[in-house]
Amino acid sequence: MRVLLDECVDRRLARDIVGHDVKTARQMGWSTIKNGELLALASQNFDVFVTVDRNLVFQQNLKALSVAVIVLRARTNRLADLKPLVPSLLAAIEAAAPGVPRFVGDG
């Protein structure tokens, strides 16, 4: 799967998302692009969008997008808090469906 990490996700997490083609918003040159436009770009280029922005699912019409959205729920967006979510994140990527948000973690 082609996975895009939102700018708010620690870029080092990409190393742990094995078996997938993972890019960050910064790598794509999209670090200044806001959520709506970012999701539209992600829909054209990626299968899955990973974020820690819990409000995104309420602010955007995800059903209109062709990208799956996974929201990581951890205490913070620091790598130490996100790394324990990797096994669940990998499972969520495999089960991801466009337009349907999935939540990983309970932070």
C-alpha positions in Angstrom: 0.0 0.0 0.0 1.1 3.6 -0.6 0.9 5.4 2.8 1.2 9.1 3.5 2.1 10.3 6.9 0.6 13.6 7.9 3.0 16.4 9.0 1.9 16.0 12.6 3.1 12.3 12.7 6.8 11.8 13.6 8.5 11.0 10.3 10.7 8.4 12.0 7.5 6.2 12.4 7.8 5.5 8.6 10.7 3.1 9.3 8.4 0.8 11.3 5.7 0.7 8.7 7.3 -2.2 6.9 6.0 -3.8 3.7 4.5 -0.5 2.5 5.6 2.5 0.4 5.6 5.2 3.0 6.1 8.9 2.4 5.7 12.0 4.6 3.9 15.2 3.6 7.3 16.9 3.9 8.9 14.5 1.5 6.1 15.1 -1.0 6.6 18.9 -0.7 3.2 19.3 0.9 4.1 20.5 4.4 2.4 23.9 4.0 -0.8 22.4 2.5 -3.9 22.4 4.8 -6.1 19.3 5.5 -8.7 19.6 2.8 -6.3 20.1 -0.1 -3.8 17.6 1.5 -6.5 14.9 1.6 -7.4 15.6 -2.1 -3.7 15.2 -3.1 -3.4 12.1 -0.9 -6.4 10.6 -2.7 -4.7 11.0 -6.0 -1.4 9.5 -5.0 -1.9 7.2 -1.9 -4.0 4.4 -0.6 -3.8 5.4 3.1 -3.4 8.7 5.0 -2.1 8.4 8.6 -2.6 11.3 11.0 -2.9 12.1 14.8 -5.4 14.8 14.1 -8.5 13.5 15.8 -10.6 16.4 14.5 -9.9 15.6 10.9 -12.7 13.1 10.6 -15.2 15.7 11.8 -13.8 18.6 9.7 -13.6 16.8 6.3 -16.0 14.8 4.1 -14.0 11.5 4.1 -16.7 9.6 2.2 -15.9 11.7 -0.9 -12.3 10.7 -0.9 -10.6 7.7 -2.5 -8.0 7.4 0.3 -8.4 5.6 3.6 -7.8 7.6 6.8 -6.2 6.2 9.9 -6.1 8.3 13.1 -3.5 7.3 15.6 -4.7 7.9 19.2 -1.8 8.2 21.6 -0.9 10.4 24.6 1.2 12.6 22.3 2.5 12.6 18.8 6.0 11.7 20.0 7.7 8.7 18.5 7.8 6.9 21.9 4.0 7.2 22.2 3.4 6.2 18.6 5.7 3.2 18.3 3.6 0.9 20.5 0.7 1.4 18.0 2.7 0.0 15.0 1.3 -3.6 15.1 -2.3 -2.2 15.2 -1.4 0.3 12.6 -0.1 -2.3 10.3 -3.3 -4.3 10.7 -5.4 -1.2 10.1 -3.5 -0.4 6.9 -4.3 -3.9 5.6 -8.0 -3.5 6.5 -8.3 0.2 5.4 -11.2 1.2 3.2 -11.5 4.6 1.4 -13.9 7.0 3.0 -14.1 5.1 6.3 -11.9 6.4 9.1 -10.2 3.9 11.3 -8.8 4.6 14.8 -5.7 3.0 16.3 -4.9 3.3 20.0 -6.9 4.7 22.8 -4.8 7.7 23.9 
